Amino acid sequence: MQLANIDIGKLSISKLNMRHGKQAPDVSDILPSVRARGVLVPLLVRPSGEGETFEIVAGRRRYFATRTILEDGGEIEPLPCAVMEPGDDAAALEASLIENLARLDPDEVNQWETFVRLTKEGRTIEDIGRTFGRTVLYVRRILALGNLSPRIRDLYRKDEIDVQSVRHLTLASRSQQKDWLALYDDPEQYAPTGAHLKAWLFGGQAIPAKHALFDLDAYPGRIVTDLFGEDGVFEDADLFWTCQNAAVADLRDRYESEGWTAVEVMDTGDYFHSYEYEKTPKDRGGKVFIAVSGRGEVSVHEGYLSGKEARKARAAEAKAEGSTEGTPSGKPEVTATMQTYLDLHRHAAVRAVLTDHPAVALRLLIAHVVAGSPLWSIKIESQSVRDEAVAESVETSAGEAAFDAKRRTVLKLLGFDPETATVTCGGWDEAKTAAVFARLIRLGDDDLLSVAAVVMGETLHAGGSLVEAVGAYLKVDMSRYWSPDPVFFDLIRDRPVANAILKEVGGKRVADANLSDKVKTQKAIVRDFLDGANDRPKVENWTPKWLGFPAARYTDRPFAPVARWDAVKAVVRRLPPPQAPTPEPYAIAAE
């Protein structure tokens, strides 16, 4: 016979139990005792033959009473069990346990007094356990009561404190016990009990040491161990989360190195509901989902796709012959509004640089005439967007300011009011066109090219492949024309993307330490690095991969500028280098 404490989830009713298969028993008579003291008499169990699970031969009512407490939201400890071995005689074993238990006082405080006397006489914890048919864990818990103040032990003896609260108080220092008793004695104050007591002791977040994914021996902080000698609790929750997030990041990296399509770390506190996913093998695109509970517990779910992703995967397989190899599929990396934001900022910067290369603009102008354009007949790029914040961000950007300065110069060259909105004015009558023609005849080649560059900028389609082609050819440096603004950060709402940006700005260690934090928190840390705030080293002239030329993405999900660049990169890379920019300012033609 072996005595052990076994989690209730590993127990089930044996078919040998005479009441197996019948409705749940009435446990109202023993429920108050179990709720107050826990299960005192060990259940008789035997291995079920399926993993580390056991079936209950005797103790069915104690098992159901414990389940009732669990369903009511209470906390339960692993149940004491007597594990039968081959050849055990169940009747003799129960008789032996009953005989031993009859010699033990049911009051746990009196048990403590008995156990203390025995230890003073040289008996070990194992000796006491064998004598009274108790597990070593049970004996340790009883002896732990001796570390409580006499007043708390007395309250427990009188049933004025429940067993769960007493066990949490074993985590308390003497001063914390004194503070708790002061609250208990004050009719105007609330003395926390049960789970609230544990939260009170640890400032609102008590994280068991058993949930750590990292090596506890290397943990730099302090772990408070309860007086039962079992699970400890992290004293510093923030330090725990820093270490745990880094360990989760290592776990993610390990799965990615093993060739999984994607490894998704879920938001802290989100549950993985298997019924919302479909089991999908690794070689068919199955992902790994890592769930982190609010108490730090990590669970890994290998080989799943969401229902929507699984349906898309099946549809993609059905159309495999017509699919494009290497093209990402699924949810886009950015929202439509963010895509518009990025497109317009990139457009503003490209046409600003284009004005420094009028020869390029002229050739682009001729290309439009030959091959057509989404804007020509003639149309002006309106840079329209429904989101007012995005519109204001683009309007006040350095790229737009640089282009506007060049436009005002060209308006003067043509004899127009510098406050005119655009140089390009589609729909003019022939007489006005003739007047503009006469003006252009008087301009020298440099000024003519300057007009062409601004007109090309006004008619360059935003969100198209030509912006990618020209931006890459002219090696546009976005740090000159864009800086991170609140609108950009407001539009970042995807946590994997936020973490990738944090890694780019602050480094892998910082990103891993905040892996499961909310998007808002990770964005705030990025801004600290960009501003040099909160003791973060300042990062100068940063621009996201999204705005680069060529553009890049942070995940393996679709990102439109990458696809646009793929369509034109072969042509652009064969081009000779561009000429030097034209000098500034432009000469104003004499009247």
Secondary structure, DSSP 8 states (H G I E B T S, - for coil): -EEEEE-GGGEEE-TTSTTTTS-----TTTHHHHHHH---S-EEEEE-SSSS-EEEEE-HHHHHHHHHHHHTT-----EEEEE--TT--HHHHHHHHHHHHTTS-S-HHHHHHHHHHHHHTT--HHHHHHHHT--HHHHHHHHHGGGS-HHHHHHHHTTSS-HHHHHHHTTS-HHHHHHHHHHHH-TTS----HHHHHHHHTTT---BGGG--S-GGG--S-EEE-TTSS-EEES-HHHHHHHHHHHHHHHHHHHHHTT-S-EEE--TT----GGGEEE--GGGT-EEEEEE-TTS-EEEEEEEEEHHHHHHHHHHHHTGGGS-TT---SS-SS-HHHHHHHHHHHHHHHHHHHTT-HHHHHHHHHHHHHH--SSTTT-------S-HHHHHHHHTSHHHHHHHHHHHHHHHHTT--TT-S-S--TT--HHHHHHHHHHHHHS-HHHHHHHHHHHHHHT--TTSHHHHHHHHHTT--GGGT----HHHHHT---HHHHHHHHHHHH-HHHHHHTTTS-HHHHHHHHHHHHHT-TT-----S---GGGSSS---SSSS--HHHHHHHHHHHHHTTS--------SS------
